Amino acid sequence: MSQDLPILKKGSFYYLKDSPTNLILEDRTKRGLTVREQNMDENYHVLADKGMIHDMDGIGHWVPIRWYYSKNDYDRAVSHA
């Protein structure tokens, strides 16, 4: 999916990729995590893919894997990264 897209900016923990419709900010630390749901991120108010990480007690936590910013929000996506 987003593996084949051109990388606009690369950081220690994030890739900012250019898709035909959006800018995709991908967390590199969660690349192998399976996407379980896609909904609005409460903190950044953009569409986000989320997966489940379990802690040592077996409790699951929803974590964002990638965020979908509009093409106009390049500065906002970079500041998030």
C-alpha positions as CSV (number, residue, x, y, z in Angstrom):
1,M,0.0,0.0,0.0
2,S,2.1,3.0,1.2
3,Q,5.4,1.1,0.7
4,D,5.5,2.1,-3.0
5,L,4.9,5.8,-2.5
6,P,7.6,8.4,-2.9
7,I,9.1,9.7,0.4
8,L,9.0,13.4,0.8
9,K,10.7,13.6,4.1
10,K,12.5,11.1,6.3
11,G,13.0,11.4,10.1
12,S,14.3,9.1,12.8
13,F,10.9,7.8,13.6
14,Y,8.6,8.9,10.7
15,Y,8.3,8.9,6.9
16,L,6.3,11.5,5.1
17,K,5.0,10.0,1.9
18,D,3.2,11.5,-1.1
19,S,0.1,9.7,-2.3
20,P,-2.2,11.0,-5.2
21,T,-4.8,12.3,-2.7
22,N,-3.0,12.7,0.7
23,L,0.2,13.2,2.6
24,I,0.8,10.0,4.6
25,L,2.8,10.3,7.8
26,E,3.9,6.8,8.8
27,D,5.4,5.8,12.2
28,R,8.5,3.7,11.3
29,T,8.4,2.0,14.8
30,K,5.0,0.4,14.0
31,R,5.6,-0.6,10.4
32,G,4.9,-4.4,10.9
33,L,1.8,-3.8,13.0
34,T,-1.5,-4.9,11.4
35,V,-4.1,-2.2,10.7
36,R,-7.2,-3.1,12.7
37,E,-9.3,0.1,12.2
38,Q,-9.3,3.4,10.5
39,N,-10.9,6.4,12.2
40,M,-10.3,10.0,13.2
41,D,-7.3,10.6,15.5
42,E,-8.5,12.5,18.5
43,N,-5.2,14.5,18.9
44,Y,-4.6,15.6,15.4
45,H,-8.1,15.5,13.9
46,V,-7.1,13.6,10.8
47,L,-7.9,10.1,9.5
48,A,-5.5,7.5,11.0
49,D,-4.9,3.8,10.7
50,K,-4.7,2.2,14.1
51,G,-3.4,-1.1,15.4
52,M,-3.4,-2.9,18.7
53,I,-0.3,-3.3,21.0
54,H,-0.5,-5.4,24.1
55,D,1.5,-4.5,27.2
56,M,3.1,-7.0,29.6
57,D,-0.2,-7.5,31.5
58,G,-2.0,-8.5,28.3
59,I,-4.0,-5.2,28.1
60,G,-4.4,-4.0,24.5
61,H,-3.9,-0.4,23.6
62,W,-4.9,1.3,20.3
63,V,-2.0,3.1,18.7
64,P,-1.9,5.1,15.4
65,I,0.3,3.6,12.7
66,R,-0.1,6.3,10.0
67,W,-2.0,9.5,9.6
68,Y,-3.6,10.9,6.4
69,Y,-3.2,14.7,6.0
70,S,-4.6,16.7,3.1
71,K,-2.1,18.0,0.6
72,N,-2.6,21.6,1.9
73,D,-1.5,20.6,5.4
74,Y,2.2,19.9,4.6
75,D,3.5,22.2,7.4
76,R,1.1,20.6,9.9
77,A,2.2,17.1,9.0
78,V,5.9,18.1,9.2
79,S,5.4,19.7,12.7
80,H,3.6,16.5,13.8
81,A,6.6,14.4,12.7
